[in-house]
Amino acid sequence: MNRQAIAQILFIILCFVSVFSLPFPFLRFALGLQNEKEIEEYKKFGFNAIWIDVFYKDSQIQKKLQLAKEAEKGNLIPIICLHLEAKDFGTPTPLNEDYRQKTTSWVKEMAEEFKDLSRLVWALGYDPAQAIEYNESDFASYLVSWYGSFKAISEAWGKEVNFPSDITFSLVEKLSADKEGEVPRYGISRPSLDLAIYKWISLRDLLNLWLGELKGATGTRMEQWVITGILKDYKSIMVVPFGYDGITVAFYPSELEKDFLIHNPHGVAIARRGGLFSPIAIFQLIKEGEYKTSPFILKQYLNNALLQGAMGLGFDNWETLKSLPELKEILNEDIYKTPLEPENKIAVLYEPFLEGYNLNGRGLFGFLKTQLVNQPSDLFFTLRLGCKYGGIDFLGVDDLDKVDINRYKVILAPSAFYLPPIYKEILSSFILFGGMLVADIGLDCYETGSLSIPSDFVKHNCGVEGFWTITKGRGNFRVNIEHSLFPLLKKNQESDGNADGFAVDGCIGFAYVGAKTDILATLGAMGGAGGRMAVAGILVRKNGLGYCLYATFPLWRNWLPYNKLFLQFHESILSWGSEMWLNDVLFPSFGRFNLLKNGFAILNLTPYKTALSLRIPIQLFYEGCVTAPREDGAFDLLVPLEESEIRVFNKVIPLIVQPEYLLVHIEKYSSDKVIMRILGRGGKIVAGDDKMLAVPMFTTPGVILLSTGEYKITKGSSHKITITNTQTGEKKSFIIQANSEVLRIEWDFHSEIVEIEKG
């Protein structure tokens, strides 16, 4: 058979899989159910799946198989987690032949054991970043596969390397160390980046090995899905290869950041990878103490995970959960049985280099130990609830050609050291067509192998011609110019520093700035070579329809929200291209707003009733909400919410009210009745303790145009209209016969309630 025929067959198979494969189910489960007699009680908590851990040489395998079969009879989806990280397999690395052979054999054995289940989810491994064993021999093998020759390695590293004796972790450390009288490396060099990439890629290859063995053993059964086992740090998420349907995360506040109330929801956002994977979030149940899992705290977990795009909700302990029956009603609420689909306009390009937050010697965010601490962890934690302009997506560098990045308005790129050519082209195109890329020192430095030598990509897009020096220093910003992108930043305005009095403390680069590049803010300037001035600060360069912002220091290392200039700077960045936003501070603490593929969602983060205000670009009406005109020509949507309530808005009421400066409160919209309160010009409606309070001003002639929708209007249909003056109590009723599928009502509005029902 020739290559063309084989290609045609493969194409047909891929088309068949894409058309007939089942969508990923929205999973709900708790860990630890082992007794099949408890299945009915378990289901009363609203669960549709059961997680079953299976170990190498598992003496309970038949009991677990029976549990899976009984669960399936009860319409539960079995999740079979194969613990491929077990030491019984040998050294868990993708290059260890003994490990590979044992993995192949055992996966085939397990596929045979569970073959009779009609549908199931396979979960592979557990916390592989902790299980994998890195060694110098494997490192050398990867280097040869990348560079192709020993000579090429020596040229890239700037040192004659004897292979394989010189390929050691200690040599990498030596070549990356700062040296007296030289431009500081801060631990970042071509060898150190190669070591970090080796750890990154070998972990990815291990996950690929597991996936390949399972796919080979199970064939192409359509009713099987494959997810990762439980991942316990953020860097693991970013190395998961394509082919997995979902990524399971467990970021317990007792183990990672102490985010007890909302449970580190950015882990779910990272696992979503811009919509390429289905994130499954597992929450930690706390039985007693200050952060006991109360109904309020449980809602916070679930609401924030849903807004981040979770496609699964799990709990760490069935025994604990069944002792908390007060949670059962919440878990059965309809909102927690279907996913939301975020459509975020802001993204972070996340490369797992800098280790960020370190937990007992374990970097949670990256593989590279350097002096550039706190990045990206402080930024990510700041963004864990999104911002007033919506949610945040997190993309791996390999994701850039798999998502439509032009749907984003802004991409933040902290410590994005590694940009292969195809991704440089994609990012350049993103800027040219109107996007904003925000980056800092080290961007694409893998190409040159040094922080101090900018690549052609950085020169062209960021306006940096070169660095005169990179040094350790500290300072505060002074705004250099008044830029149209940053209306909140005024010339000569100075940052107020952090706890130690400085906005930046550490690595600072002094760069030669190219033509057509604006110097937005400066930390300082030095006389460089040839009498040219070298500047440390933030640069702005316009390319095509978009912009690139570049800091000559680690922008998000210690410049955080408690610095006033940080908020003013990021307000302008994150608002780029936005049309809807929450009327609140940049990082709201009382509510959340997220754009969805179909509509938007608003969440009350507080344990009491409140009303959140959303700025919308055009006049739109939703049940239970107030639509009010703004002075800038847009509108405010006032949304009353119960405690911890999440509301999804995907059904616009087909209503037009003229003139547009009338204020409208839609009290009810159903198939049999419409009730709305309308105030004339200057009127206001505010949220009271129990109801919305009207404050009328002027009488205004107006027109209501209600089109057919859930409330049906057909040509010739009759409708009873009742208009009540809320101040005098006077009522007037009359019948209108529709001339089309639109009902027209004219009135002089001051403060009236309009009721519409079938006549």
LINTA-V984559 format. One record per residue. N is the residue number from 1. SS is DSSP state (hx for helix, st for strand, lp for the rest). PSI is psi as a letter, one per 20 degrees, with the letter a starting at -180 (none if undefined). D_CENTER is the distance of its C-alpha to the mean C-alpha in Angstrom with 1 decimal. Layout:
N	SS	PSI	D_CENTER
N	SS	PSI	D_CENTER
This chain:
1	lp	p	45.6
2	lp	r	44.5
3	hx	h	41.0
4	hx	g	40.7
5	hx	g	41.5
6	hx	g	39.0
7	hx	g	36.3
8	hx	g	37.3
9	hx	g	37.1
10	hx	h	33.6
11	hx	g	32.5
12	hx	g	34.0
13	hx	g	32.4
14	hx	g	28.9
15	hx	g	29.6
16	hx	g	30.9
17	hx	g	27.8
18	hx	h	25.4
19	hx	g	27.7
20	hx	i	28.6
21	lp	q	25.8
22	lp	q	24.4
23	lp	q	21.0
24	lp	p	18.9
25	lp	q	20.0
26	lp	o	18.1
27	st	p	19.2
28	st	p	20.5
29	st	r	22.5
30	st	q	23.8
31	lp	q	24.9
32	lp	j	28.6
33	lp	p	30.5
34	lp	i	33.6
35	lp	o	36.4
36	hx	i	36.7
37	hx	i	38.8
38	hx	j	35.8
39	hx	g	33.9
40	hx	g	35.1
41	hx	g	34.1
42	hx	g	30.7
43	hx	h	30.2
44	lp	i	31.1
45	lp	j	27.8
46	lp	j	26.1
47	lp	q	25.1
48	lp	j	25.3
49	st	r	24.8
50	st	p	26.3
51	st	p	25.2
52	st	o	28.1
53	st	p	28.2
54	st	p	30.8
55	lp	q	32.2
56	lp	p	34.6
57	lp	l	38.2
58	lp	o	36.9
59	lp	i	40.1
60	lp	j	38.5
61	hx	g	37.3
62	hx	h	39.7
63	hx	h	38.8
64	hx	h	35.1
65	hx	g	35.9
66	hx	g	38.0
67	hx	g	35.2
68	hx	g	32.9
69	hx	g	35.7
70	hx	h	36.4
71	hx	g	32.7
72	hx	h	32.7
73	hx	h	35.9
74	lp	j	34.1
75	lp	k	31.4
76	lp	q	28.8
77	st	o	26.7
78	st	p	27.5
79	st	o	24.7
80	st	o	26.8
81	st	o	25.3
82	st	o	27.5
83	lp	m	27.6
84	lp	i	28.1
85	lp	i	27.5
86	lp	q	30.8
87	hx	i	33.4
88	hx	h	36.0
89	hx	i	34.8
90	lp	b	35.6
91	lp	o	33.5
92	lp	n	30.0
93	lp	q	29.5
94	lp	i	29.3
95	lp	i	32.6
96	lp	o	34.6
97	hx	g	36.9
98	hx	g	38.0
99	hx	g	34.5
100	hx	g	33.8
101	hx	g	37.0
102	hx	h	36.4
103	hx	g	32.9
104	hx	g	34.4
105	hx	g	37.2
106	hx	h	35.2
107	hx	g	32.5
108	hx	g	35.3
109	hx	g	37.1
110	hx	h	34.1
111	hx	h	33.5
112	hx	g	37.1
113	hx	g	37.0
114	lp	j	34.3
115	lp	h	35.3
116	lp	i	36.8
117	lp	p	33.7
118	lp	h	33.0
119	lp	q	29.3
120	st	r	27.0
121	st	p	23.7
122	st	p	24.2
123	st	p	22.1
124	st	o	23.0
125	lp	r	23.5
126	lp	p	22.3
127	lp	l	20.6
128	hx	h	21.9
129	hx	h	21.0
130	hx	h	23.7
131	hx	h	26.1
132	lp	q	26.4
133	lp	o	29.4
134	lp	q	29.3
135	lp	r	32.8
136	hx	h	34.6
137	hx	g	36.2
138	hx	h	32.9
139	hx	g	31.7
140	hx	g	34.9
141	hx	g	34.5
142	hx	g	31.1
143	hx	g	32.5
144	hx	h	35.4
145	hx	h	33.3
146	hx	g	31.2
147	hx	h	34.1
148	lp	i	36.9
149	lp	q	39.6
150	hx	h	40.5
151	hx	g	41.6
152	hx	h	38.3
153	hx	g	36.6
154	hx	g	39.4
155	hx	g	38.8
156	hx	h	35.1
157	hx	i	35.6
158	lp	k	38.6
159	lp	q	40.9
160	lp	o	43.3
161	lp	p	41.7
162	lp	p	43.9
163	lp	p	42.2
164	lp	j	41.3
165	lp	h	42.8
166	lp	i	41.0
167	lp	n	37.5
168	lp	q	36.6
169	hx	h	33.8
170	hx	h	36.3
171	hx	g	37.1
172	hx	g	33.5
173	hx	g	33.5
174	hx	g	36.8
175	hx	i	35.8
176	hx	i	32.6
177	lp	q	34.4
178	lp	q	35.4
179	lp	q	39.1
180	lp	p	41.7
181	lp	j	42.3
182	lp	r	39.4
183	lp	p	36.2
184	lp	q	33.8
185	lp	h	31.4
186	lp	k	29.2
187	lp	j	28.9
188	lp	o	27.3
189	lp	r	29.6
190	hx	g	29.8
191	hx	g	30.9
192	hx	h	28.2
193	hx	h	25.5
194	hx	g	27.3
195	hx	g	27.3
196	hx	g	23.5
197	hx	h	23.0
198	hx	g	25.6
199	hx	g	23.7
200	hx	g	20.5
201	hx	h	22.4
202	hx	h	24.7
203	hx	g	22.0
204	hx	g	20.5
205	hx	h	24.1
206	hx	g	24.7
207	hx	h	21.9
208	hx	h	23.4
209	hx	g	26.8
210	hx	g	25.9
211	hx	g	24.4
212	hx	g	27.4
213	hx	g	29.9
214	hx	g	28.5
215	hx	g	28.4
216	hx	h	31.9
217	hx	h	33.2
218	hx	i	31.9
219	lp	b	32.4
220	lp	k	30.7
221	lp	p	30.7
222	lp	h	28.5
223	lp	k	27.8
224	st	p	26.1
225	st	q	22.5
226	st	p	21.2
227	st	r	18.3
228	st	q	18.0
229	st	a	19.8
230	st	p	18.2
231	st	q	16.2
232	lp	j	16.8
233	lp	r	15.1
234	hx	h	12.0
235	hx	h	14.1
236	hx	h	15.2
237	hx	g	11.9
238	hx	i	12.0
239	lp	i	15.6
240	lp	p	15.5
241	lp	r	17.5
242	lp	q	17.6
243	lp	h	19.8
244	lp	p	18.0
245	lp	h	16.9
246	st	r	14.5
247	st	p	13.1
248	st	p	14.5
249	st	q	13.2
250	lp	n	15.5
251	lp	m	14.6
252	lp	p	17.7
253	lp	i	18.5
254	lp	i	21.9
255	lp	h	20.8
256	lp	c	18.0
257	lp	q	17.0
258	lp	l	19.2
259	lp	m	16.7
260	lp	h	19.0
261	lp	h	18.3
262	lp	j	14.6
263	lp	l	14.3
264	lp	l	11.5
265	lp	i	8.6
266	hx	h	6.1
267	hx	h	7.7
268	hx	g	6.6
269	hx	g	2.9
270	hx	g	4.9
271	hx	h	7.4
272	hx	h	6.4
273	hx	l	7.0
274	hx	j	6.9
275	hx	j	9.0
276	lp	h	11.4
277	lp	q	11.3
278	st	o	11.7
279	st	p	10.2
280	st	o	13.1
281	st	p	13.0
282	st	p	16.3
283	st	q	17.4
284	lp	p	20.4
285	lp	p	23.4
286	lp	p	25.6
287	lp	h	29.1
288	lp	r	30.6
289	lp	a	30.4
290	lp	h	28.5
291	lp	k	25.1
292	lp	q	26.7
293	lp	n	24.5
294	lp	r	25.9
295	hx	h	25.0
296	hx	g	23.2
297	hx	g	21.1
298	hx	g	20.4
299	hx	h	19.2
300	hx	g	16.8
301	hx	g	15.3
302	hx	g	15.2
303	hx	g	14.2
304	hx	h	11.1
305	hx	g	10.1
306	hx	g	11.2
307	hx	h	9.3
308	lp	i	5.9
309	lp	k	7.8
310	st	p	10.0
311	st	j	13.1
312	st	q	15.1
313	st	o	16.3
314	st	r	18.7
315	st	q	20.9
316	lp	i	22.4
317	lp	o	26.0
318	hx	h	28.0
319	hx	g	31.1
320	hx	g	29.4
321	hx	g	27.8
322	lp	i	31.2
323	lp	j	32.7
324	lp	m	30.4
325	hx	i	31.6
326	hx	i	30.4
327	hx	i	26.8
328	hx	g	28.1
329	hx	g	28.2
330	hx	g	24.6
331	hx	i	23.4
332	lp	j	25.6
333	lp	q	24.2
334	hx	h	23.3
335	hx	h	19.9
336	hx	j	18.9
337	hx	i	20.3
338	lp	q	18.2
339	lp	q	14.6
340	lp	q	12.8
341	lp	n	11.4
342	st	q	8.8
343	lp	m	10.1
344	lp	q	8.1
345	lp	i	10.6
346	st	p	9.0
347	st	q	7.5
348	st	p	8.2
349	st	o	10.7
350	lp	o	10.7
351	lp	p	14.2
352	lp	m	15.3
353	lp	f	18.5
354	st	p	18.9
355	lp	h	19.0
356	lp	c	17.8
357	lp	p	18.4
358	st	p	21.3
359	st	o	22.4
360	lp	l	26.0
361	lp	j	26.0
362	st	o	22.9
363	st	p	20.1
364	lp	h	16.7
365	lp	h	14.8
366	lp	r	17.3
367	lp	i	20.8
368	st	p	22.7
369	lp	p	24.8
370	lp	r	25.7
371	lp	i	26.9
372	lp	m	23.6
373	lp	r	22.3
374	lp	i	19.3
375	lp	p	17.1
376	lp	j	14.1
377	hx	g	14.0
378	hx	g	15.2
379	hx	g	12.8
380	hx	g	9.7
381	hx	h	11.6
382	hx	h	12.4
383	lp	j	8.9
384	lp	h	8.2
385	lp	j	9.2
386	lp	b	8.1
387	st	a	11.6
388	lp	i	14.5
389	lp	j	13.5
390	st	a	10.4
391	lp	r	6.7
392	st	p	4.5
393	st	q	3.4
394	st	p	4.9
395	st	p	8.3
396	lp	r	11.4
397	hx	h	14.7
398	hx	i	16.0
399	hx	i	13.3
400	lp	h	14.6
401	lp	j	17.6
402	lp	i	15.9
403	lp	q	13.6
404	lp	n	15.2
405	hx	i	13.9
406	hx	i	16.4
407	hx	i	14.4
408	lp	q	12.5
409	lp	h	14.6
410	st	p	13.4
411	st	p	12.2
412	st	p	12.4
413	st	m	14.1
414	lp	p	15.0
415	lp	l	17.7
416	lp	m	17.2
417	lp	i	20.7
418	lp	o	20.9
419	lp	n	20.9
420	lp	q	23.1
421	hx	g	25.2
422	hx	h	23.4
423	hx	h	20.1
424	hx	g	22.1
425	hx	g	23.6
426	hx	g	20.3
427	hx	h	19.0
428	hx	g	22.6
429	hx	g	22.5
430	hx	g	19.2
431	hx	g	21.0
432	hx	h	24.3
433	lp	j	23.0
434	lp	j	21.6
435	lp	r	18.3
436	st	p	17.8
437	st	p	17.1
438	st	p	17.1
439	st	r	18.3
440	st	a	20.7
441	lp	p	23.6
442	lp	i	23.3
443	lp	p	21.5
444	lp	k	23.0
445	hx	i	25.6
446	hx	h	25.9
447	hx	g	28.1
448	hx	i	30.6
449	lp	j	30.1
450	lp	q	30.2
451	lp	h	28.3
452	lp	i	31.5
453	lp	o	31.8
454	lp	q	29.4
455	lp	r	28.8
456	hx	h	30.0
457	hx	g	26.4
458	hx	g	26.1
459	hx	g	29.6
460	hx	g	29.1
461	hx	h	25.7
462	hx	i	25.7
463	lp	k	29.4
464	st	o	30.2
465	st	h	33.6
466	st	r	33.8
467	st	p	33.8
468	st	g	37.0
469	st	q	35.8
470	st	p	32.9
471	st	r	33.8
472	st	p	32.9
473	st	a	33.2
474	st	q	32.0
475	st	r	32.0
476	lp	q	30.7
477	lp	q	29.8
478	st	p	32.2
479	st	p	31.1
480	lp	h	33.3
481	lp	r	33.2
482	lp	o	32.1
483	lp	q	29.6
484	lp	h	28.7
485	lp	h	25.0
486	lp	m	25.3
487	lp	i	27.7
488	lp	i	26.9
489	lp	p	28.1
490	lp	q	31.9
491	lp	p	34.2
492	lp	j	35.3
493	lp	q	32.8
494	st	q	32.0
495	lp	q	29.1
496	lp	j	30.1
497	lp	r	28.8
498	lp	b	27.2
499	lp	h	29.0
500	lp	j	31.3
501	lp	j	32.0
502	lp	p	30.1
503	lp	h	26.9
504	st	p	26.9
505	st	o	28.7
506	st	c	28.8
507	st	p	28.3
508	st	p	29.5
509	st	p	30.4
510	st	o	33.2
511	st	q	32.8
512	st	p	35.1
513	st	p	33.5
514	lp	r	34.3
515	lp	q	35.7
516	lp	k	33.7
517	st	p	31.1
518	st	p	30.9
519	st	n	30.8
520	st	g	28.8
521	st	q	29.4
522	st	q	31.4
523	st	h	31.7
524	st	r	35.0
525	st	q	37.1
526	st	q	39.7
527	st	o	42.5
528	lp	a	41.5
529	hx	q	43.6
530	hx	j	46.2
531	hx	j	45.9
532	lp	q	42.4
533	st	p	40.0
534	st	p	36.8
535	st	p	34.0
536	st	p	31.2
537	st	b	28.5
538	st	p	25.9
539	st	q	26.8
540	st	p	25.9
541	st	p	26.9
542	st	p	27.0
543	st	o	26.9
544	lp	c	27.7
545	lp	i	25.7
546	st	a	22.8
547	st	q	22.6
548	st	p	21.8
549	st	p	21.6
550	st	p	22.7
551	st	p	23.6
552	lp	k	26.4
553	st	r	25.1
554	lp	n	21.9
555	lp	g	20.2
556	lp	k	17.7
557	lp	g	20.0
558	lp	j	21.8
559	lp	n	21.3
560	lp	r	19.2
561	lp	h	19.1
562	lp	i	22.6
563	lp	p	24.0
564	hx	g	24.9
565	hx	h	24.6
566	hx	g	21.0
567	hx	g	20.2
568	hx	h	22.5
569	hx	g	21.3
570	hx	h	17.5
571	hx	g	18.6
572	hx	h	20.1
573	hx	g	17.3
574	hx	i	14.4
575	lp	i	16.9
576	lp	o	17.9
577	lp	j	18.6
578	lp	q	17.4
579	lp	h	19.8
580	lp	q	18.4
581	st	r	17.3
582	st	p	18.1
583	lp	n	21.4
584	lp	a	20.6
585	lp	r	19.9
586	lp	g	16.9
587	lp	n	15.1
588	lp	q	16.6
589	lp	i	17.8
590	lp	h	19.4
591	st	r	17.0
592	st	q	13.7
593	st	p	13.3
594	st	p	11.0
595	st	q	12.2
596	st	r	12.7
597	lp	h	14.5
598	lp	n	17.5
599	st	b	17.6
600	st	r	15.5
601	st	q	15.1
602	st	p	16.3
603	st	p	16.3
604	st	o	19.1
605	lp	i	18.1
606	lp	r	21.8
607	lp	k	24.6
608	lp	r	26.8
609	lp	q	27.2
610	st	r	26.0
611	st	p	25.3
612	st	q	22.4
613	st	p	23.1
614	st	p	21.1
615	st	p	22.4
616	st	q	22.8
617	lp	h	24.5
618	lp	r	27.2
619	lp	o	29.2
620	lp	q	27.3
621	lp	p	28.5
622	lp	q	26.9
623	lp	p	28.9
624	lp	j	29.2
625	st	r	27.9
626	st	p	29.8
627	st	o	29.6
628	st	q	31.2
629	st	q	32.0
630	lp	r	30.9
631	lp	h	33.2
632	lp	j	31.0
633	lp	i	31.5
634	lp	a	28.1
635	st	q	27.7
636	st	p	26.3
637	st	o	25.1
638	st	p	26.1
639	st	o	24.4
640	st	p	26.2
641	st	q	24.3
642	lp	r	25.6
643	lp	p	24.4
644	lp	k	20.8
645	lp	q	20.9
646	st	p	18.0
647	st	p	19.4
648	st	p	18.3
649	st	o	20.2
650	lp	j	21.0
651	lp	o	24.8
652	lp	p	26.4
653	lp	p	30.0
654	lp	m	32.3
655	st	p	34.0
656	st	p	35.3
657	st	p	37.1
658	st	q	39.3
659	lp	r	39.7
660	lp	i	36.1
661	lp	j	36.8
662	lp	q	37.8
663	st	p	35.5
664	st	p	34.5
665	st	o	33.4
666	st	o	32.8
667	st	h	34.1
668	st	p	34.3
669	st	o	33.7
670	lp	a	34.9
671	lp	h	37.1
672	lp	i	40.2
673	st	q	39.7
674	st	p	37.9
675	st	p	38.3
676	st	q	37.2
677	st	p	38.3
678	st	p	39.0
679	st	q	40.1
680	lp	a	41.9
681	lp	p	41.1
682	lp	i	40.1
683	lp	q	39.2
684	st	q	36.4
685	st	p	34.7
686	st	q	33.2
687	st	o	31.7
688	lp	a	34.3
689	lp	g	34.3
690	lp	i	35.0
691	lp	r	35.0
692	st	p	34.3
693	st	p	37.2
694	st	p	38.8
695	st	n	40.5
696	lp	r	42.5
697	lp	f	44.1
698	lp	q	45.8
699	lp	p	47.0
700	st	p	45.5
701	st	p	46.6
702	st	r	43.7
703	st	p	42.9
704	st	p	40.6
705	st	o	39.6
706	st	o	38.1
707	st	r	37.3
708	lp	q	37.4
709	lp	c	34.3
710	lp	h	34.0
711	lp	o	37.1
712	lp	p	39.5
713	lp	o	41.8
714	lp	q	44.3
715	lp	p	47.2
716	lp	i	50.1
717	lp	q	48.2
718	st	q	49.4
719	st	p	47.2
720	st	p	48.3
721	st	p	47.0
722	st	p	47.5
723	st	p	46.9
724	st	p	47.3
725	st	o	47.8
726	lp	i	45.9
727	lp	h	48.4
728	lp	i	51.7
729	lp	i	50.6
730	lp	p	52.5
731	st	q	51.4
732	st	p	52.2
733	st	q	51.7
734	st	r	52.3
735	st	p	51.6
736	st	p	49.9
737	st	p	50.3
738	lp	p	47.4
739	lp	i	48.6
740	lp	b	45.5
741	lp	j	42.0
742	st	p	41.5
743	st	p	43.0
744	st	p	44.3
745	st	p	45.2
746	st	q	46.7
747	st	q	47.3
748	st	o	47.9
749	st	p	44.9
750	lp	f	45.2
751	st	n	43.5
752	st	q	43.7
753	st	p	42.2
754	st	p	42.4
755	st	p	42.6
756	st	p	42.7
757	st	r	43.9
758	st	p	45.9
759	lp	none	49.5
